[in-house]
């Protein structure tokens, strides 16, 4: 009977328990099976103690002692589940101890040891579960704090680099992006183009329609610039007032000029009324284009200066036009 129990009950349970220990995807299944397996193991030991007539049955008492500690400490069993099966095992052992072939003094000794093992095992199980819950709560708090800090960081980043009126990048981000694009262009020996976009006669627009309408006008122009089909590396920013800038890394002057012309046409097609304009009866823009292939003796402010000069030339020539800076390489 003992060998049948060992190989027919305990060994299969042990094999399944070992297999489940490698499957962290099913912790609830493992915990449930751990409870069942410990109950089965303890029940078979108590049964063998009851029916055995061998003096060696005393060793089963020690095995039950180890099993109780293992079931409470090493398995992922909830405290109340552990309390339930421990109480059942202890009661079964208490009522069957009289039928075992051991002296009364030895039986009382093991009954005391097993009772103490049950109490210590339950206490350890409670401490483990309590610490596990604390760790889980700490993890939740840390994740919540991390999400809050990330959200705050994103908001601060937006405040730092986003223009509050138009939603485009601000002057600070433009300066940083231009410096980065400049270094990349210098390293790869590729050209970099810059567009300076200015809303024509914008002061007259504010004087005629008011500053609120002026802000709405800038928002519409900014939305149009932001929606223009461009590459991920391009940067559109508000430079200040009614001026906008577009960084076009790796774009030669001819293509940059065509791109600027398409921008000018898109703004004109908006047909935003502007009866005070000296150009047309709608809002238009003037654009200065500069293209430079960075060299060792030039800095990013050169392309800004040249694009600004080209913009000034476009205004001098009548506005609502695109002008290209004279120099293209340094």
N, C-alpha and C positions, 0 to 999 in steps of 0.2 A: 504493500500500500504506500509506503514512504517513497519508494522509487517511482511508482506511478504518479504520485503527487508531484515529485520533483520534475520529472520529464514531461508529464502530461498537463500540468497546471503552471508550476513556477517558471520552468524554462521558457515556454511560449510567451508568458507575461513579460519575462525579462527581455526577450528578444524584441518584442513590440515596444517596450519601454525605451530600449536603446535606440531603435529606429526613430521613434517620435522625438527623442532628445536632439536629433540632428535636423528636425523640421521646425524651424522657428516660426513658420507661417501659421501654425495651428496651436497657439499656446493654450486655448481653451480646451481643445481635444486632448492635448497632453496632460493638462491638469486633471481633467475628468478621468482619463485612463490611469493616471498616477493614483488617484483615490481608489479606483476599483482594484488596481493591482496590489496596493498595499493592504486593502481589506482582504483580498483573496489570499495573499501571502500570510497575513496574520491569522486568518481563519484556518488555513491548512496546518499551520504550526500548532494552533490550539487543538485542532482535531487529532493531530498526531500525538500530542501530549495525552489526549483523552484515551485513545485506543491502544497506545503502545504499552507493552509489558516489559520493555527493556530498561535496565538501569541507566543506559546512555541517553534516555529521554531528557535528562537534565540539560543536555546541550541545546535542546530546542528552546529552553527558557532564555539562554543567552542570545540565540538567534532572534527571538522575538524582541528582546531588548534593543538589538541593533536595528531591526526593522522599524521599530517605533521612532527611534531617533532619525533614521534615514527618511521616513515618510514625512516627518514634520519639518525637517531642515533642508533636505536636498531636492524635494519635489516642489513644483509650482502650484501648491494647493492653497486655496484661500483659508483664512483662519477658522471660519465657522465650519467649513467642510472638514478641515483637519480635526477640529474639536469633536465633530460628530463621529468620525470613524475611530478616533482615539478612545472615545467613551465606549463605543461598541466593543472594541478589542479588549479594553480593560475589564468591562463587565463580563465578557465571554471568558476571559482568563480567570477572573475571580471565581466564577461559578463552576469552572472545570478543573481548578487546581486540585481539588480534593481527589479527583480520579487519577492523577498522575502517580507514577511509581517513584516518588521521592519522599524522603523524610519530611515530617511536618515543619521542622525547623528550617530546612532548605526551601520548602515551598513558601513559608512566610518571608524568608530572606529575599527570594526572587519576586514575590508579590510586592514587597516594599521597593525593590530596585525598579521594577517595571512601573510602579505607580510614580516614583520619582522621575523616571525617564519620560513618562507621559507628561508630567507637569513641566519639566525642563524643555521637552520638545515643543509643547504648545507655546511656552513663553518665547522660545526662539522663533517659532513660526510667526507669532504676533509681532515681534520686533522686526523681523524681515519684511512682513507685509506693511507695517507702519513706515519703515524706512523707504520701501518701494513707493508708497503713496506720496511721501514727502518729496522723493526724487522726481516723481511724475509732476507734482504741483510746481516744484522749482523749475522743471523744464518748461512747463506751460508759461510760468511767469517770465522766464528768460526769453522764450520765443515771442511773447507778447511785447516785452520791452524792446526786443530787437526789431520787431515790426514797427513799433512806435518811433524808435530812433531812425529807422530807414525812411519812414514817412516824413518825419521832421527834416531829415537830411535832404530828401527830394524837394520838400517845400522851400527850404533855405536855398537850395541850388537854383530853383526856379526864380526866387526873389533876386538872387545874385546875378543871373545871366539872362533873364527874360524881361523884355520891356512890358511894363504893366498895361500900357494903352493898346499896343498893337498885337501883343502875343509873340512877336518875333524876338530873336536874340537882341540883346542890347549892345551898347558900345564896348563894354568890358569883354564880352564874349567874342565880339568881332576882333578886338586886338589880340586876344589869345589864339583864336582860330587862324588869323592871318600869320602870326608868328610861327605856328605849327606848319601851316601850308608852305610858308616860305622856306623853312628848314627842309621839308620833304622835297620841294622843287629844286633846292640847291644840291641836295644829295643825289637826285636822279637826273639833274640837268634838264628838267622839263620846264616849260613856261608856266606862268601863273597870270591870270587875268583878273581885273577888278573893275566892277561897274559902280559908278556913283550915280544914283537916281535921285532927282530933285523934282518935287511937285511944282509946276509952273504957277507963278503968281499966287502963291498960297496965302500971303499976307492979305492980299485983296479979297481972297475967299473968306478969310476970317472976318475981315471988316464988313463984308457984305452979308454973310449968312450967320455970323456968330461963331464963338469958339466951340460950342457943342457940335454944330454941323461940321466944323473943321475937324474935330476929333473923329466924327463918324467917317468923314472923307478919308482920313489917314488910315482908319481901320479897314475900309474897303480896299484901298490901295495895298495895304500890307497883306490882306487876305489873298489878293490877286498875285502878289509877288510870292507868297508862300505856296500857292497852288501851281505855279508855273512848273512845267515838266523839267526836272533837272536831275543831276546825279546825286548820290548820297554824300559825296565829298563836298558838294557846294554848300555855301553858307549864306543865308539871307539875314540881314540884321538892320535895325534902325540905328542910323548913325547919330541922329539928333534932329529935333524939330521935324521938318518935312523932308529930310534927306534919308535915303536908304542906301545900303551897300550890298553887293553880291560878290562873294569870292568864288572864282572858278578855277580850281587847281588843274593844271595840265591842259588848259584850253588855249589854243593859239589865237592871235588877234583877229583873224578873219572870222573864225567861228564865234569868237566872243562878240564881235560887232554884229553878226547876224542874230545872235541870242539877244543882244541889247535891243535890236530893232523889233524883235518879236515881243519883248517886254513893253516897249513903247506902244506898239499897236494894241496890245491887250489892255493897257490902261486907257487908251483913247476909246476903245470899243465899250468901255463901261458907261460912257455917256453921262457922267456925273455933271449936272448943270453947274456952270460957272460963268455967269453973265458979266462978271467984272474982269475976266481974263483978257489979256491983250493978244492972245494967240487964237483961241477958238471959243465957242460958247459952252465948252465942256472942259473938264479937268484933263490936263495933259502932263507929261513929264519930259524933262531933259535928262540925257544920260551921257556921262563921260566914261570912256573906256580906256584902260591902260593895260598893257601886257608886257611883262618883263621875264626874262630868263635869269634868275638870280646868279650873281657872280660873287667872288670873294670880297669885293669892295663896295657892295651895296647893301642897303637895309630895307626892311619892310615899309618904312615911311616914304621911301622913294615912289613906290607904286601908288600910295595914297595921294601923294603930292601930284603925281602926273594925272591920275584919274580926276582929281579936283580941278586941275588946270584944264583938262578936256571938257569937264562939265561947265566951267566958266566960259569956254569957247562956244559951247552949244547955246548957252544963254545969250551970248553976244550976237550969235548968228540968227537969233529969232526964236529960240526955244522950240519945244516939241520936236527934238531931233537928237541924233546920236553923233557924237564926235569922238574920234580916236586920237589918243595922245601921240605925239611925234615919235618918241623913242620907244623901242620895243625890246631892247636887249642891253645889258650892262655887264 
